[in-house]
């Protein structure tokens, strides 16, 4: 008969801390903060940084997915860095957002 030995408490505690810290590090994205940051960076001509902030606002938040201005600012920043195809896609999404809002009103 084979006996199994449980790992000692310090190993289990260390594993628990590692697992817990991984989930705690993934803080939720704040739409307003990323949107305003992206707009400011875009106005300053820092388009790559603006793309990163605006992508977080648009892609990772519920509000951003239906926010016309965020899509337009992101499309503009993408256009400036040369990603024309993605910029056009975002402009189409922005048009759909406006069309949906008109139906609701």
C-alpha positions in Angstrom: 0.0 0.0 0.0 1.3 3.4 -1.0 1.1 6.4 1.3 1.0 9.9 0.1 2.5 12.8 1.9 0.8 16.1 1.8 3.0 19.2 1.1 3.9 21.2 4.1 1.9 24.3 5.0 4.5 26.8 3.9 4.4 25.4 0.3 0.6 25.5 0.3 0.6 29.0 1.6 3.1 30.1 -1.0 1.1 28.6 -3.8 -2.1 30.2 -2.4 -0.4 33.6 -2.4 0.9 33.2 -5.9 -2.6 32.3 -7.2 -4.2 35.1 -5.2 -1.7 37.8 -6.4 -2.3 36.8 -10.0 -6.0 37.6 -9.8 -5.5 40.8 -7.7 -3.1 42.2 -10.3 -5.7 42.2 -13.1 -7.4 45.5 -12.0 -10.6 46.4 -13.9 -10.2 49.0 -16.7 -11.8 52.4 -16.0 -13.5 53.6 -19.2 -13.4 57.3 -18.3 -9.8 57.3 -17.3 -8.6 55.4 -20.4 -10.8 57.4 -22.8 -9.6 60.8 -21.4 -6.0 59.6 -21.4 -6.3 58.4 -25.0 -7.9 61.7 -26.1 -5.2 63.7 -24.5 -2.4 61.6 -25.9 -3.9 61.8 -29.4 -4.2 65.6 -29.1 -0.5 65.7 -28.1 0.4 63.7 -31.2 1.4 60.6 -29.2 -0.7 58.2 -31.3 0.8 54.9 -30.4 0.2 55.5 -26.7 -3.3 56.9 -27.6 -4.1 53.7 -29.4 -3.2 51.6 -26.4 -5.3 53.6 -24.0 -8.3 53.9 -26.4 -8.2 50.2 -27.2 -8.5 49.4 -23.5 -11.4 51.8 -23.2 -13.2 50.4 -26.2 -12.4 46.7 -26.1 -12.3 46.1 -22.3 -15.3 48.0 -21.0 -19.0 47.6 -21.6 -19.5 51.4 -21.9 -16.6 51.7 -24.4 -18.2 49.1 -26.7 -21.1 51.4 -27.4 -19.4 54.8 -27.1 -19.3 56.7 -30.4 -16.5 59.2 -29.4 -14.2 56.5 -28.2 -14.5 54.6 -31.5 -13.8 57.8 -33.5 -10.8 58.8 -31.4 -9.4 55.3 -31.7 -10.0 55.3 -35.5 -8.2 58.6 -35.8 -5.2 57.4 -33.8 -5.0 54.2 -35.8 -5.2 56.2 -39.0 -2.3 58.3 -37.8 -0.1 55.3 -37.1 -0.9 53.8 -40.5 -3.4 51.1 -39.5 -6.0 52.2 -42.1 -8.0 49.0 -42.3 -8.6 48.9 -38.6 -9.5 52.6 -38.6 -12.1 52.0 -41.3 -13.6 49.1 -39.3 -13.9 51.3 -36.2 -15.6 54.1 -38.3 -18.1 51.5 -39.5 -18.7 50.4 -35.9 -19.2 54.1 -34.9 -21.8 54.5 -37.7 -23.7 51.4 -36.3 -23.7 52.9 -32.8 -25.3 56.1 -34.1 -27.8 54.1 -36.1 -28.8 52.1 -33.1 -29.2 55.2 -31.0 -31.4 56.8 -33.6 -33.7 53.7 -33.5 -33.9 53.9 -29.7 -34.8 57.6 -29.7 
